[in-house]
Structure formats: structure tokens, C-alpha cells
Amino acid sequence: MNIEKSYAVELDQQDELISFRKEFYLEKDTIYFDGNSLGLLSKRAEQNVLSLLASWKEFAIDGWTEGEHPWYYLSEKLGKLSTPLVGADEDEVIVTGSTTTNLHQLAATFFHPEGKRTKILADELNFPSDIYAIKSQLELKGLDPEEHLVQVKSNNGNTLDTSDIVEAMTEDIALIILPSVLYRSGQLLDIPTLTKEAHKRGIKIGFDLCHSIGSIPHHLSDWDVDFAFWCTYKHLNGGPGSVGGLYVNKKHFGKKPGLAGWFSSAKDKQFDMEHTLSPASTAGAYQIGTPHVLSIAPLIGSLEMFKEAGINKIREKSLQLTAYLMELIKAELSTHGFTIANPEDETSRGGHVFLIHPEAARICKALKANGVIPDFRNPNGIRLAPVALYNTYEEVWEVVAKLKKIMEERSYKNYENKRGVIA
Ligand SMILES: *Cc1c(COP(=O)(O)O)cnc(C)c1O
């Protein structure tokens, strides 16, 4: 292990993606390692917001069908641009809604309790919003979540075992909803195996890709996943509240949307204004109402960049950045009480490193005061996400050097060990 800064500089010189860094707005003297919570603004995303505003100014109502990016077709167009990121066929992806609303839509569409099969299988480590949505979907069907929501337990509070999940796929399970990458520990679940095992037992399975999209390649069609959904403001850099996305396997095309609206319509039928819905024969059927066009605009620029960079190259660099970060932490911080709590092997780690430390809240505050933006996760977790498109190996080196100094000088003791409102 070479712990010299010159080695980091050397790695940056060999980096094929380095040219993308200058496309982003990076704050001077700040190292941003929080792209897994909110990705940074790129000049291309900004440009597309401005040109979308200009199209409103210029075309008014005709902007729906005229201009460079007619608004009426934008969700479909960006869905197509997203397909390489999730490994989907044409028409299997639509840019719409948010993570939580898309989950509601997909659960409403795919959860049909029948006979013995009345339960939804999830896990105890998932993001709260997913669990709230699943519970309300059960309640809407008159089912008590206490009995009908099964949450796979973690043995260590950080990760899940594939065998435990498979064991929980019993005959009373109607639907499985799991994250691709766990938001705290960054564990990447074995999506192909879980999908195969679910299907063997006649259970449909969907994944929340919030923490993997834009960071990890997926092959949803090849893996035969039934559905998936995600946000676009984390690794995809779509901006706060940018429009999310969903995938529906083409074998389910034609399935009636659980939550219908006029944007569920086939595009050429929508303005017939009939009271009987003619749903699109694509993933577009799972849209509900008018798309939030101004919140889609940044994605036009952002998804273009992902297309140019290529998701395989992004994953390769991301793995190298996190490997380098973990090696430096082990070499430099071994006496300071940190535990690396993310899985370390390449097949099961996502795009961030997860450190556990009893003083995590105040260590994060000290990092921020020293120009490093980490991400604190209650009660004792620090997420560090070096992002392939805009972070460097030198920044990884700097972060570890700053953290070492904070620990050696105990400067974190100057802060309260308590989280902020958003942490
Ligand atoms: C970020 C995230 C969400 C957020 O949901 P929104 O509807 O976009 O607010 C939900 N689930 C997971 C797993 C997430 O990582």
C-alpha cells in the first residue's frame, strides 16, 4: 500500500473520466463526498434548465409538441436515455414521479393478495419511505402490516444474507420489494440470484435502485426483474426533487396501472378525452399525471453525460476510488476506532464507504468545518462517497489526511455529538 500523496496524483493522471470533473460546479476548497445523497450540478444540467425555460417563454402551450425537447414526449425520451443504466429494452423505462410515488404505483399494480399469498416481503434495513409506502399499500387492501409485512432481519445491523432472504420467500409471500444497494452500509444485494429464487417460488420481485443507479451497471431485462424504481438526484445529479424513474419488464406490458391517470394513456389516445382509459402498451402506462417538466430538465444534460462516460467505466473508477479509500483508512486510521461496515468485496459493495464510530455525529461536523462534506447517518454512521464523474484520488487522500488530523488532535470534541435536522 502506497500512502504517499504522489501516488494519488499518479492515479488521477491515469483516470479516463477526469475530463468530466470540469463540467461540474465544485465549491472551492471543499471536497464533496455526498454525491450519494445529492449529486452536484453540472453545467449541462444547468444549460438544459435554462433552455427549457426559454422554450416555455418562446412556445407557451405549443411547447408540448414543439422545440428541441417537446415536453409531451420528454418522459419517454429520457426513459430511453436511461435504459443503458438499468439494462432495459426500449420502452421498459419511463422518467416519472418520485421514488416513493413510483413504489406506490408499482405496489398498487403488482400486489394482488390472493388465497394464501397475502404478504409483502421487505427487509429491516431499507429506507423508511419504502416501508411506509408498503405498509400503506397493505392497509389499502385491508391487511394489517403487523401480520402481512415480513421484514428480513440483519445479523449485524448493517448487511443482509442472501440465504436469509431466500428462506423468507415462503408460500404466503405475494410480492418482494428490496433495495439494490442498502442506503447505510452500501451493500449491493445479489439481484440475479434473488430474482431467480423468487420466480422459482412464483413470487414477483422489484428493486429500489436509488443507491445504485448511475453508480453500478444493471441488467434488469436479462435478470428478468419484474419492476424497479429510483430517484435521479443522487448519483444521477438531476438536482433536488428531480423526477424519478421506473422500469417494468416487458412481459408485464398491458398490465393495468394500479394508480391510473390520463398520462397512463397511449400517447395518441390521451387527447381523445374518453372516460375509459386506453393505457400505453409500454412502461409509460405507469405514469399518472402531467410530468414535472421543469424538474426533468436537468436530467437531459445529466443523462447525456452518463451516456458519454459509460456506466461500466463509471463503476470501474468507483470501485477503485472506494478500494483506495478503504486501504488508506486501514493504513492511517487503524488506532482511532473506526469500523468499515460496508461489504468490502467488489461484487457486494456499492458506491460509498460506510464507517461506524461512536462519535460519528461530531466527527462529521469536524470534517465539514475542515472543508469535507460527508454524510452522517443516525446514530453512528459516516458515509463517504467518492463519485466517479467528479471526485479524484487526490481528494480521497486529502479526506483521509484531514480525518487523521481531526482524530489525532481530537478536534471533533469541539462539537456536540448530535445530529442536525437533515443529516
Ligand atoms: C433516497 C431514497 C428514497 C427517497 O424517496 P423520494 O420519494 O425520492 O423522497 C427512498 N428510498 C430509498 C432507498 C432512497 O435511497
The ligand as an ORCA input file, in Angstrom:
! r2SCAN-3c Opt
* xyz 0 1
  C     -33.356      8.426     -1.447
  C     -34.261      7.298     -1.208
  C     -35.656      7.466     -1.177
  C     -36.271      8.827     -1.310
  O     -37.569      8.780     -1.817
  P     -38.196     10.070     -2.501
  O     -39.557      9.650     -2.869
  O     -37.319     10.405     -3.675
  O     -38.177     11.166     -1.490
  C     -36.436      6.340     -0.997
  N     -35.891      5.114     -0.851
  C     -34.560      4.930     -0.876
  C     -33.988      3.557     -0.725
  C     -33.704      6.007     -1.039
  O     -32.393      5.837     -1.044
*
